[in-house]
Amino acid sequence: MLDENPHFVFINQAFPHIGKKLQTFWGYPEFALYMSSLLQDTRNGSRKGFPFDVLMALNGLSEEHEKEFPQLTTQTDTWSSSKRF
């Protein structure tokens, strides 16, 4: 099923090594952790970042994973975990 997802297909074409890990983690708790690691700079400022269209595809794929596997959703969004007054 993931192979037919347009977000995944786009990401996998642009970054096959990321696509392979996304396939491995799809449906597991590690998926959210891996997605979080992709979107945070873990290289002390040397990470170039993703093109906007890839970033949007990653976001779309993450949202689809949360919908399909809500029991695996982890709180990785700083803004949604902050207190509101």
PyMOL Python script that loads the backbone (N, CA, C, O; Angstrom):
from pymol import cmd

cmd.read_pdbstr("""\
ATOM      1  N   MET A   1       0.814  -1.197   0.000  1.00  0.00           N
ATOM      2  CA  MET A   1       0.000   0.000   0.000  1.00  0.00           C
ATOM      3  C   MET A   1       0.860   1.266   0.000  1.00  0.00           C
ATOM      4  O   MET A   1       0.566   2.220  -0.719  1.00  0.00           O
ATOM      5  N   LEU A   2       1.906   1.269   0.795  1.00  0.00           N
ATOM      6  CA  LEU A   2       2.766   2.449   0.858  1.00  0.00           C
ATOM      7  C   LEU A   2       3.394   2.741  -0.506  1.00  0.00           C
ATOM      8  O   LEU A   2       3.583   3.902  -0.866  1.00  0.00           O
ATOM      9  N   ASP A   3       3.714   1.697  -1.258  1.00  0.00           N
ATOM     10  CA  ASP A   3       4.323   1.874  -2.581  1.00  0.00           C
ATOM     11  C   ASP A   3       3.429   2.638  -3.541  1.00  0.00           C
ATOM     12  O   ASP A   3       3.914   3.197  -4.524  1.00  0.00           O
ATOM     13  N   GLU A   4       2.133   2.671  -3.270  1.00  0.00           N
ATOM     14  CA  GLU A   4       1.183   3.373  -4.131  1.00  0.00           C
ATOM     15  C   GLU A   4       0.850   4.773  -3.633  1.00  0.00           C
ATOM     16  O   GLU A   4       0.143   5.523  -4.306  1.00  0.00           O
ATOM     17  N   ASN A   5       1.352   5.122  -2.468  1.00  0.00           N
ATOM     18  CA  ASN A   5       1.083   6.439  -1.885  1.00  0.00           C
ATOM     19  C   ASN A   5       1.877   7.502  -2.650  1.00  0.00           C
ATOM     20  O   ASN A   5       3.099   7.393  -2.751  1.00  0.00           O
ATOM     21  N   PRO A   6       1.205   8.534  -3.195  1.00  0.00           N
ATOM     22  CA  PRO A   6       1.923   9.542  -3.986  1.00  0.00           C
ATOM     23  C   PRO A   6       2.985  10.301  -3.194  1.00  0.00           C
ATOM     24  O   PRO A   6       4.016  10.676  -3.753  1.00  0.00           O
ATOM     25  N   HIS A   7       2.750  10.531  -1.912  1.00  0.00           N
ATOM     26  CA  HIS A   7       3.765  11.206  -1.082  1.00  0.00           C
ATOM     27  C   HIS A   7       5.011  10.331  -0.978  1.00  0.00           C
ATOM     28  O   HIS A   7       6.137  10.800  -1.143  1.00  0.00           O
ATOM     29  N   PHE A   8       4.779   9.048  -0.699  1.00  0.00           N
ATOM     30  CA  PHE A   8       5.913   8.130  -0.583  1.00  0.00           C
ATOM     31  C   PHE A   8       6.663   7.993  -1.902  1.00  0.00           C
ATOM     32  O   PHE A   8       7.893   8.035  -1.925  1.00  0.00           O
ATOM     33  N   VAL A   9       5.938   7.833  -2.988  1.00  0.00           N
ATOM     34  CA  VAL A   9       6.570   7.667  -4.303  1.00  0.00           C
ATOM     35  C   VAL A   9       7.473   8.868  -4.597  1.00  0.00           C
ATOM     36  O   VAL A   9       8.597   8.701  -5.070  1.00  0.00           O
ATOM     37  N   PHE A  10       6.984  10.066  -4.318  1.00  0.00           N
ATOM     38  CA  PHE A  10       7.766  11.281  -4.572  1.00  0.00           C
ATOM     39  C   PHE A  10       9.035  11.310  -3.709  1.00  0.00           C
ATOM     40  O   PHE A  10      10.125  11.589  -4.207  1.00  0.00           O
ATOM     41  N   ILE A  11       8.878  11.020  -2.418  1.00  0.00           N
ATOM     42  CA  ILE A  11      10.029  11.016  -1.502  1.00  0.00           C
ATOM     43  C   ILE A  11      11.031   9.942  -1.921  1.00  0.00           C
ATOM     44  O   ILE A  11      12.236  10.189  -1.964  1.00  0.00           O
ATOM     45  N   ASN A  12      10.529   8.764  -2.223  1.00  0.00           N
ATOM     46  CA  ASN A  12      11.399   7.645  -2.590  1.00  0.00           C
ATOM     47  C   ASN A  12      12.178   7.925  -3.873  1.00  0.00           C
ATOM     48  O   ASN A  12      13.328   7.506  -4.002  1.00  0.00           O
ATOM     49  N   GLN A  13      11.566   8.626  -4.816  1.00  0.00           N
ATOM     50  CA  GLN A  13      12.275   8.980  -6.049  1.00  0.00           C
ATOM     51  C   GLN A  13      13.381   9.997  -5.769  1.00  0.00           C
ATOM     52  O   GLN A  13      14.467   9.919  -6.343  1.00  0.00           O
ATOM     53  N   ALA A  14      13.094  10.946  -4.887  1.00  0.00           N
ATOM     54  CA  ALA A  14      14.073  11.999  -4.588  1.00  0.00           C
ATOM     55  C   ALA A  14      15.178  11.511  -3.648  1.00  0.00           C
ATOM     56  O   ALA A  14      16.339  11.890  -3.795  1.00  0.00           O
ATOM     57  N   PHE A  15      14.805  10.666  -2.685  1.00  0.00           N
ATOM     58  CA  PHE A  15      15.746  10.205  -1.659  1.00  0.00           C
ATOM     59  C   PHE A  15      15.489   8.723  -1.367  1.00  0.00           C
ATOM     60  O   PHE A  15      14.833   8.399  -0.377  1.00  0.00           O
ATOM     61  N   PRO A  16      15.995   7.822  -2.212  1.00  0.00           N
ATOM     62  CA  PRO A  16      15.720   6.389  -2.027  1.00  0.00           C
ATOM     63  C   PRO A  16      16.139   5.840  -0.666  1.00  0.00           C
ATOM     64  O   PRO A  16      15.481   4.950  -0.128  1.00  0.00           O
ATOM     65  N   HIS A  17      17.222   6.361  -0.109  1.00  0.00           N
ATOM     66  CA  HIS A  17      17.667   5.867   1.199  1.00  0.00           C
ATOM     67  C   HIS A  17      16.658   6.223   2.298  1.00  0.00           C
ATOM     68  O   HIS A  17      16.494   5.468   3.257  1.00  0.00           O
ATOM     69  N   ILE A  18      15.991   7.355   2.163  1.00  0.00           N
ATOM     70  CA  ILE A  18      14.936   7.737   3.111  1.00  0.00           C
ATOM     71  C   ILE A  18      13.698   6.883   2.852  1.00  0.00           C
ATOM     72  O   ILE A  18      13.049   6.433   3.797  1.00  0.00           O
ATOM     73  N   GLY A  19      13.369   6.659   1.596  1.00  0.00           N
ATOM     74  CA  GLY A  19      12.229   5.820   1.253  1.00  0.00           C
ATOM     75  C   GLY A  19      12.354   4.424   1.839  1.00  0.00           C
ATOM     76  O   GLY A  19      11.371   3.857   2.316  1.00  0.00           O
ATOM     77  N   LYS A  20      13.550   3.873   1.805  1.00  0.00           N
ATOM     78  CA  LYS A  20      13.773   2.539   2.357  1.00  0.00           C
ATOM     79  C   LYS A  20      13.474   2.510   3.861  1.00  0.00           C
ATOM     80  O   LYS A  20      12.847   1.574   4.358  1.00  0.00           O
ATOM     81  N   LYS A  21      13.927   3.538   4.575  1.00  0.00           N
ATOM     82  CA  LYS A  21      13.669   3.596   6.021  1.00  0.00           C
ATOM     83  C   LYS A  21      12.191   3.848   6.301  1.00  0.00           C
ATOM     84  O   LYS A  21      11.643   3.297   7.256  1.00  0.00           O
ATOM     85  N   LEU A  22      11.545   4.663   5.492  1.00  0.00           N
ATOM     86  CA  LEU A  22      10.113   4.904   5.682  1.00  0.00           C
ATOM     87  C   LEU A  22       9.332   3.610   5.522  1.00  0.00           C
ATOM     88  O   LEU A  22       8.394   3.352   6.276  1.00  0.00           O
ATOM     89  N   GLN A  23       9.709   2.798   4.549  1.00  0.00           N
ATOM     90  CA  GLN A  23       9.060   1.502   4.366  1.00  0.00           C
ATOM     91  C   GLN A  23       9.287   0.598   5.574  1.00  0.00           C
ATOM     92  O   GLN A  23       8.374  -0.096   6.020  1.00  0.00           O
ATOM     93  N   THR A  24      10.490   0.613   6.089  1.00  0.00           N
ATOM     94  CA  THR A  24      10.826  -0.232   7.240  1.00  0.00           C
ATOM     95  C   THR A  24      10.019   0.159   8.468  1.00  0.00           C
ATOM     96  O   THR A  24       9.543  -0.708   9.201  1.00  0.00           O
ATOM     97  N   PHE A  25       9.860   1.466   8.700  1.00  0.00           N
ATOM     98  CA  PHE A  25       9.219   1.952   9.922  1.00  0.00           C
ATOM     99  C   PHE A  25       7.707   2.147   9.798  1.00  0.00           C
ATOM    100  O   PHE A  25       7.039   2.380  10.805  1.00  0.00           O
ATOM    101  N   TRP A  26       7.153   2.058   8.585  1.00  0.00           N
ATOM    102  CA  TRP A  26       5.714   2.291   8.383  1.00  0.00           C
ATOM    103  C   TRP A  26       4.912   1.301   9.232  1.00  0.00           C
ATOM    104  O   TRP A  26       5.098   0.088   9.134  1.00  0.00           O
ATOM    105  N   GLY A  27       4.027   1.833  10.057  1.00  0.00           N
ATOM    106  CA  GLY A  27       3.198   0.983  10.908  1.00  0.00           C
ATOM    107  C   GLY A  27       3.820   0.658  12.247  1.00  0.00           C
ATOM    108  O   GLY A  27       3.270  -0.138  13.009  1.00  0.00           O
ATOM    109  N   TYR A  28       4.964   1.264  12.549  1.00  0.00           N
ATOM    110  CA  TYR A  28       5.662   1.028  13.809  1.00  0.00           C
ATOM    111  C   TYR A  28       5.888   2.360  14.534  1.00  0.00           C
ATOM    112  O   TYR A  28       5.889   3.417  13.903  1.00  0.00           O
ATOM    113  N   PRO A  29       6.076   2.310  15.846  1.00  0.00           N
ATOM    114  CA  PRO A  29       6.307   3.547  16.609  1.00  0.00           C
ATOM    115  C   PRO A  29       7.546   4.314  16.135  1.00  0.00           C
ATOM    116  O   PRO A  29       7.607   5.536  16.276  1.00  0.00           O
ATOM    117  N   GLU A  30       8.510   3.624  15.587  1.00  0.00           N
ATOM    118  CA  GLU A  30       9.740   4.261  15.118  1.00  0.00           C
ATOM    119  C   GLU A  30       9.505   5.235  13.973  1.00  0.00           C
ATOM    120  O   GLU A  30      10.341   6.100  13.712  1.00  0.00           O
ATOM    121  N   PHE A  31       8.374   5.101  13.286  1.00  0.00           N
ATOM    122  CA  PHE A  31       8.087   5.984  12.154  1.00  0.00           C
ATOM    123  C   PHE A  31       8.065   7.442  12.597  1.00  0.00           C
ATOM    124  O   PHE A  31       8.720   8.286  11.987  1.00  0.00           O
ATOM    125  N   ALA A  32       7.320   7.739  13.648  1.00  0.00           N
ATOM    126  CA  ALA A  32       7.223   9.128  14.122  1.00  0.00           C
ATOM    127  C   ALA A  32       8.576   9.648  14.589  1.00  0.00           C
ATOM    128  O   ALA A  32       8.909  10.811  14.360  1.00  0.00           O
ATOM    129  N   LEU A  33       9.346   8.801  15.234  1.00  0.00           N
ATOM    130  CA  LEU A  33      10.679   9.216  15.690  1.00  0.00           C
ATOM    131  C   LEU A  33      11.598   9.489  14.499  1.00  0.00           C
ATOM    132  O   LEU A  33      12.368  10.450  14.511  1.00  0.00           O
ATOM    133  N   TYR A  34      11.516   8.650  13.482  1.00  0.00           N
ATOM    134  CA  TYR A  34      12.338   8.854  12.287  1.00  0.00           C
ATOM    135  C   TYR A  34      11.933  10.142  11.565  1.00  0.00           C
ATOM    136  O   TYR A  34      12.787  10.920  11.140  1.00  0.00           O
ATOM    137  N   MET A  35      10.635  10.355  11.434  1.00  0.00           N
ATOM    138  CA  MET A  35      10.162  11.588  10.789  1.00  0.00           C
ATOM    139  C   MET A  35      10.659  12.809  11.546  1.00  0.00           C
ATOM    140  O   MET A  35      11.091  13.791  10.941  1.00  0.00           O
ATOM    141  N   SER A  36      10.599  12.747  12.857  1.00  0.00           N
ATOM    142  CA  SER A  36      11.078  13.857  13.677  1.00  0.00           C
ATOM    143  C   SER A  36      12.572  14.095  13.448  1.00  0.00           C
ATOM    144  O   SER A  36      13.022  15.238  13.372  1.00  0.00           O
ATOM    145  N   SER A  37      13.331  13.010  13.340  1.00  0.00           N
ATOM    146  CA  SER A  37      14.778  13.153  13.116  1.00  0.00           C
ATOM    147  C   SER A  37      15.076  13.753  11.743  1.00  0.00           C
ATOM    148  O   SER A  37      16.085  14.438  11.574  1.00  0.00           O
ATOM    149  N   LEU A  38      14.208  13.503  10.766  1.00  0.00           N
ATOM    150  CA  LEU A  38      14.406  14.075   9.435  1.00  0.00           C
ATOM    151  C   LEU A  38      14.187  15.593   9.439  1.00  0.00           C
ATOM    152  O   LEU A  38      14.832  16.329   8.691  1.00  0.00           O
ATOM    153  N   LEU A  39      13.284  16.036  10.279  1.00  0.00           N
ATOM    154  CA  LEU A  39      12.882  17.442  10.248  1.00  0.00           C
ATOM    155  C   LEU A  39      13.644  18.324  11.233  1.00  0.00           C
ATOM    156  O   LEU A  39      13.444  19.538  11.270  1.00  0.00           O
ATOM    157  N   GLN A  40      14.510  17.715  12.024  1.00  0.00           N
ATOM    158  CA  GLN A  40      15.312  18.488  12.976  1.00  0.00           C
ATOM    159  C   GLN A  40      16.773  18.417  12.572  1.00  0.00           C
ATOM    160  O   GLN A  40      17.247  17.392  12.081  1.00  0.00           O
ATOM    161  N   ASP A  41      17.480  19.514  12.783  1.00  0.00           N
ATOM    162  CA  ASP A  41      18.899  19.546  12.464  1.00  0.00           C
ATOM    163  C   ASP A  41      19.672  18.811  13.554  1.00  0.00           C
ATOM    164  O   ASP A  41      19.772  19.283  14.686  1.00  0.00           O
ATOM    165  N   THR A  42      20.205  17.673  13.203  1.00  0.00           N
ATOM    166  CA  THR A  42      21.002  16.884  14.142  1.00  0.00           C
ATOM    167  C   THR A  42      22.485  16.905  13.753  1.00  0.00           C
ATOM    168  O   THR A  42      23.280  16.097  14.234  1.00  0.00           O
ATOM    169  N   ARG A  43      22.837  17.845  12.875  1.00  0.00           N
ATOM    170  CA  ARG A  43      24.219  17.906  12.370  1.00  0.00           C
ATOM    171  C   ARG A  43      24.876  19.249  12.682  1.00  0.00           C
ATOM    172  O   ARG A  43      25.733  19.709  11.927  1.00  0.00           O
ATOM    173  N   ASN A  44      24.492  19.864  13.758  1.00  0.00           N
ATOM    174  CA  ASN A  44      25.089  21.125  14.209  1.00  0.00           C
ATOM    175  C   ASN A  44      25.113  22.203  13.129  1.00  0.00           C
ATOM    176  O   ASN A  44      26.122  22.882  12.939  1.00  0.00           O
ATOM    177  N   GLY A  45      24.012  22.350  12.435  1.00  0.00           N
ATOM    178  CA  GLY A  45      23.878  23.405  11.434  1.00  0.00           C
ATOM    179  C   GLY A  45      24.393  23.070  10.058  1.00  0.00           C
ATOM    180  O   GLY A  45      24.316  23.905   9.157  1.00  0.00           O
ATOM    181  N   SER A  46      24.916  21.871   9.865  1.00  0.00           N
ATOM    182  CA  SER A  46      25.456  21.521   8.548  1.00  0.00           C
ATOM    183  C   SER A  46      24.420  20.849   7.647  1.00  0.00           C
ATOM    184  O   SER A  46      24.693  20.578   6.478  1.00  0.00           O
ATOM    185  N   ARG A  47      23.244  20.584   8.188  1.00  0.00           N
ATOM    186  CA  ARG A  47      22.192  19.961   7.378  1.00  0.00           C
ATOM    187  C   ARG A  47      21.619  20.988   6.414  1.00  0.00           C
ATOM    188  O   ARG A  47      21.264  22.096   6.818  1.00  0.00           O
ATOM    189  N   LYS A  48      21.532  20.628   5.164  1.00  0.00           N
ATOM    190  CA  LYS A  48      21.058  21.529   4.122  1.00  0.00           C
ATOM    191  C   LYS A  48      19.548  21.743   4.182  1.00  0.00           C
ATOM    192  O   LYS A  48      19.068  22.844   3.914  1.00  0.00           O
ATOM    193  N   GLY A  49      18.810  20.720   4.525  1.00  0.00           N
ATOM    194  CA  GLY A  49      17.350  20.802   4.529  1.00  0.00           C
ATOM    195  C   GLY A  49      16.780  20.245   3.243  1.00  0.00           C
ATOM    196  O   GLY A  49      17.501  20.002   2.275  1.00  0.00           O
ATOM    197  N   PHE A  50      15.482  20.048   3.250  1.00  0.00           N
ATOM    198  CA  PHE A  50      14.799  19.476   2.097  1.00  0.00           C
ATOM    199  C   PHE A  50      14.192  20.564   1.220  1.00  0.00           C
ATOM    200  O   PHE A  50      13.833  21.634   1.710  1.00  0.00           O
ATOM    201  N   PRO A  51      14.079  20.291  -0.073  1.00  0.00           N
ATOM    202  CA  PRO A  51      13.305  21.199  -0.932  1.00  0.00           C
ATOM    203  C   PRO A  51      11.858  21.235  -0.419  1.00  0.00           C
ATOM    204  O   PRO A  51      11.382  20.282   0.198  1.00  0.00           O
ATOM    205  N   PHE A  52      11.179  22.341  -0.685  1.00  0.00           N
ATOM    206  CA  PHE A  52       9.834  22.543  -0.161  1.00  0.00           C
ATOM    207  C   PHE A  52       8.880  21.418  -0.548  1.00  0.00           C
ATOM    208  O   PHE A  52       8.095  20.964   0.285  1.00  0.00           O
ATOM    209  N   ASP A  53       8.935  20.961  -1.797  1.00  0.00           N
ATOM    210  CA  ASP A  53       8.006  19.921  -2.224  1.00  0.00           C
ATOM    211  C   ASP A  53       8.244  18.591  -1.500  1.00  0.00           C
ATOM    212  O   ASP A  53       7.299  17.848  -1.237  1.00  0.00           O
ATOM    213  N   VAL A  54       9.496  18.296  -1.183  1.00  0.00           N
ATOM    214  CA  VAL A  54       9.802  17.083  -0.419  1.00  0.00           C
ATOM    215  C   VAL A  54       9.327  17.254   1.020  1.00  0.00           C
ATOM    216  O   VAL A  54       8.778  16.325   1.612  1.00  0.00           O
ATOM    217  N   LEU A  55       9.536  18.426   1.572  1.00  0.00           N
ATOM    218  CA  LEU A  55       9.071  18.711   2.927  1.00  0.00           C
ATOM    219  C   LEU A  55       7.553  18.545   3.030  1.00  0.00           C
ATOM    220  O   LEU A  55       7.056  17.974   4.001  1.00  0.00           O
ATOM    221  N   MET A  56       6.830  19.033   2.046  1.00  0.00           N
ATOM    222  CA  MET A  56       5.372  18.900   2.045  1.00  0.00           C
ATOM    223  C   MET A  56       4.958  17.428   1.906  1.00  0.00           C
ATOM    224  O   MET A  56       3.982  17.000   2.522  1.00  0.00           O
ATOM    225  N   ALA A  57       5.689  16.662   1.105  1.00  0.00           N
ATOM    226  CA  ALA A  57       5.387  15.238   0.960  1.00  0.00           C
ATOM    227  C   ALA A  57       5.659  14.493   2.270  1.00  0.00           C
ATOM    228  O   ALA A  57       4.890  13.611   2.653  1.00  0.00           O
ATOM    229  N   LEU A  58       6.741  14.843   2.951  1.00  0.00           N
ATOM    230  CA  LEU A  58       7.028  14.238   4.255  1.00  0.00           C
ATOM    231  C   LEU A  58       5.915  14.556   5.250  1.00  0.00           C
ATOM    232  O   LEU A  58       5.476  13.685   6.001  1.00  0.00           O
ATOM    233  N   ASN A  59       5.471  15.792   5.250  1.00  0.00           N
ATOM    234  CA  ASN A  59       4.390  16.199   6.152  1.00  0.00           C
ATOM    235  C   ASN A  59       3.099  15.427   5.822  1.00  0.00           C
ATOM    236  O   ASN A  59       2.417  14.939   6.723  1.00  0.00           O
ATOM    237  N   GLY A  60       2.778  15.324   4.552  1.00  0.00           N
ATOM    238  CA  GLY A  60       1.584  14.587   4.140  1.00  0.00           C
ATOM    239  C   GLY A  60       1.656  13.123   4.524  1.00  0.00           C
ATOM    240  O   GLY A  60       0.669  12.547   4.984  1.00  0.00           O
ATOM    241  N   LEU A  61       2.814  12.522   4.339  1.00  0.00           N
ATOM    242  CA  LEU A  61       2.986  11.118   4.698  1.00  0.00           C
ATOM    243  C   LEU A  61       2.869  10.929   6.212  1.00  0.00           C
ATOM    244  O   LEU A  61       2.281   9.952   6.678  1.00  0.00           O
ATOM    245  N   SER A  62       3.420  11.847   6.958  1.00  0.00           N
ATOM    246  CA  SER A  62       3.326  11.789   8.414  1.00  0.00           C
ATOM    247  C   SER A  62       1.869  11.873   8.872  1.00  0.00           C
ATOM    248  O   SER A  62       1.449  11.128   9.757  1.00  0.00           O
ATOM    249  N   GLU A  63       1.105  12.779   8.266  1.00  0.00           N
ATOM    250  CA  GLU A  63      -0.315  12.911   8.609  1.00  0.00           C
ATOM    251  C   GLU A  63      -1.079  11.635   8.270  1.00  0.00           C
ATOM    252  O   GLU A  63      -1.951  11.216   9.032  1.00  0.00           O
ATOM    253  N   GLU A  64      -0.767  11.021   7.151  1.00  0.00           N
ATOM    254  CA  GLU A  64      -1.440   9.787   6.763  1.00  0.00           C
ATOM    255  C   GLU A  64      -1.098   8.644   7.716  1.00  0.00           C
ATOM    256  O   GLU A  64      -1.949   7.808   8.019  1.00  0.00           O
ATOM    257  N   HIS A  65       0.148   8.612   8.187  1.00  0.00           N
ATOM    258  CA  HIS A  65       0.547   7.586   9.150  1.00  0.00           C
ATOM    259  C   HIS A  65      -0.223   7.772  10.455  1.00  0.00           C
ATOM    260  O   HIS A  65      -0.681   6.797  11.051  1.00  0.00           O
ATOM    261  N   GLU A  66      -0.365   9.011  10.897  1.00  0.00           N
ATOM    262  CA  GLU A  66      -1.117   9.290  12.126  1.00  0.00           C
ATOM    263  C   GLU A  66      -2.581   8.867  11.994  1.00  0.00           C
ATOM    264  O   GLU A  66      -3.165   8.354  12.948  1.00  0.00           O
ATOM    265  N   LYS A  67      -3.167   9.075  10.833  1.00  0.00           N
ATOM    266  CA  LYS A  67      -4.564   8.675  10.608  1.00  0.00           C
ATOM    267  C   LYS A  67      -4.713   7.154  10.577  1.00  0.00           C
ATOM    268  O   LYS A  67      -5.658   6.598  11.138  1.00  0.00           O
ATOM    269  N   GLU A  68      -3.770   6.495   9.916  1.00  0.00           N
ATOM    270  CA  GLU A  68      -3.862   5.045   9.778  1.00  0.00           C
ATOM    271  C   GLU A  68      -3.472   4.310  11.066  1.00  0.00           C
ATOM    272  O   GLU A  68      -3.995   3.234  11.358  1.00  0.00           O
ATOM    273  N   PHE A  69      -2.556   4.898  11.826  1.00  0.00           N
ATOM    274  CA  PHE A  69      -2.066   4.265  13.048  1.00  0.00           C
ATOM    275  C   PHE A  69      -2.116   5.246  14.219  1.00  0.00           C
ATOM    276  O   PHE A  69      -1.072   5.607  14.761  1.00  0.00           O
ATOM    277  N   PRO A  70      -3.311   5.680  14.617  1.00  0.00           N
ATOM    278  CA  PRO A  70      -3.407   6.695  15.688  1.00  0.00           C
ATOM    279  C   PRO A  70      -2.826   6.225  17.019  1.00  0.00           C
ATOM    280  O   PRO A  70      -2.401   7.048  17.830  1.00  0.00           O
ATOM    281  N   GLN A  71      -2.802   4.935  17.253  1.00  0.00           N
ATOM    282  CA  GLN A  71      -2.257   4.410  18.495  1.00  0.00           C
ATOM    283  C   GLN A  71      -0.740   4.583  18.580  1.00  0.00           C
ATOM    284  O   GLN A  71      -0.160   4.446  19.657  1.00  0.00           O
ATOM    285  N   LEU A  72      -0.103   4.879  17.461  1.00  0.00           N
ATOM    286  CA  LEU A  72       1.355   5.031  17.428  1.00  0.00           C
ATOM    287  C   LEU A  72       1.810   6.475  17.443  1.00  0.00           C
ATOM    288  O   LEU A  72       3.009   6.752  17.415  1.00  0.00           O
ATOM    289  N   THR A  73       0.864   7.395  17.488  1.00  0.00           N
ATOM    290  CA  THR A  73       1.198   8.815  17.435  1.00  0.00           C
ATOM    291  C   THR A  73       1.926   9.219  18.705  1.00  0.00           C
ATOM    292  O   THR A  73       1.494   8.917  19.818  1.00  0.00           O
ATOM    293  N   THR A  74       3.048   9.912  18.509  1.00  0.00           N
ATOM    294  CA  THR A  74       3.799  10.455  19.644  1.00  0.00           C
ATOM    295  C   THR A  74       3.761  11.957  19.557  1.00  0.00           C
ATOM    296  O   THR A  74       3.581  12.520  18.477  1.00  0.00           O
ATOM    297  N   GLN A  75       3.927  12.596  20.668  1.00  0.00           N
ATOM    298  CA  GLN A  75       3.923  14.059  20.717  1.00  0.00           C
ATOM    299  C   GLN A  75       5.318  14.554  20.361  1.00  0.00           C
ATOM    300  O   GLN A  75       6.208  14.569  21.212  1.00  0.00           O
ATOM    301  N   THR A  76       5.515  14.965  19.097  1.00  0.00           N
ATOM    302  CA  THR A  76       6.809  15.472  18.660  1.00  0.00           C
ATOM    303  C   THR A  76       6.740  16.939  18.262  1.00  0.00           C
ATOM    304  O   THR A  76       7.761  17.545  17.936  1.00  0.00           O
ATOM    305  N   ASP A  77       5.545  17.510  18.287  1.00  0.00           N
ATOM    306  CA  ASP A  77       5.361  18.900  17.880  1.00  0.00           C
ATOM    307  C   ASP A  77       5.469  19.805  19.101  1.00  0.00           C
ATOM    308  O   ASP A  77       4.633  19.739  20.002  1.00  0.00           O
ATOM    309  N   THR A  78       6.484  20.638  19.131  1.00  0.00           N
ATOM    310  CA  THR A  78       6.723  21.530  20.260  1.00  0.00           C
ATOM    311  C   THR A  78       5.542  22.449  20.501  1.00  0.00           C
ATOM    312  O   THR A  78       5.173  22.690  21.650  1.00  0.00           O
ATOM    313  N   TRP A  79       4.944  22.966  19.440  1.00  0.00           N
ATOM    314  CA  TRP A  79       3.857  23.934  19.590  1.00  0.00           C
ATOM    315  C   TRP A  79       2.608  23.308  20.169  1.00  0.00           C
ATOM    316  O   TRP A  79       1.934  23.926  20.993  1.00  0.00           O
ATOM    317  N   SER A  80       2.289  22.104  19.759  1.00  0.00           N
ATOM    318  CA  SER A  80       1.064  21.489  20.264  1.00  0.00           C
ATOM    319  C   SER A  80       1.213  20.996  21.701  1.00  0.00           C
ATOM    320  O   SER A  80       0.216  20.725  22.369  1.00  0.00           O
ATOM    321  N   SER A  81       2.446  20.879  22.178  1.00  0.00           N
ATOM    322  CA  SER A  81       2.645  20.422  23.541  1.00  0.00           C
ATOM    323  C   SER A  81       2.785  21.582  24.529  1.00  0.00           C
ATOM    324  O   SER A  81       2.861  21.365  25.738  1.00  0.00           O
ATOM    325  N   SER A  82       2.819  22.811  24.013  1.00  0.00           N
ATOM    326  CA  SER A  82       2.974  23.958  24.900  1.00  0.00           C
ATOM    327  C   SER A  82       1.648  24.293  25.575  1.00  0.00           C
ATOM    328  O   SER A  82       0.575  24.038  25.030  1.00  0.00           O
ATOM    329  N   LYS A  83       1.742  24.862  26.757  1.00  0.00           N
ATOM    330  CA  LYS A  83       0.528  25.237  27.489  1.00  0.00           C
ATOM    331  C   LYS A  83      -0.100  26.461  26.857  1.00  0.00           C
ATOM    332  O   LYS A  83       0.586  27.369  26.388  1.00  0.00           O
ATOM    333  N   ARG A  84      -1.402  26.462  26.856  1.00  0.00           N
ATOM    334  CA  ARG A  84      -2.139  27.615  26.305  1.00  0.00           C
ATOM    335  C   ARG A  84      -2.808  28.320  27.463  1.00  0.00           C
ATOM    336  O   ARG A  84      -3.386  27.688  28.347  1.00  0.00           O
ATOM    337  N   PHE A  85      -2.723  29.625  27.446  1.00  0.00           N
ATOM    338  CA  PHE A  85      -3.318  30.418  28.526  1.00  0.00           C
ATOM    339  C   PHE A  85      -4.503  31.184  28.030  1.00  0.00           C
ATOM    340  O   PHE A  85      -5.136  31.909  28.798  1.00  0.00           O
TER     341      PHE A  85
END
""", "prot")
cmd.dss("prot")
cmd.show_as("cartoon", "prot")
cmd.util.cbc("prot")
cmd.orient("prot")
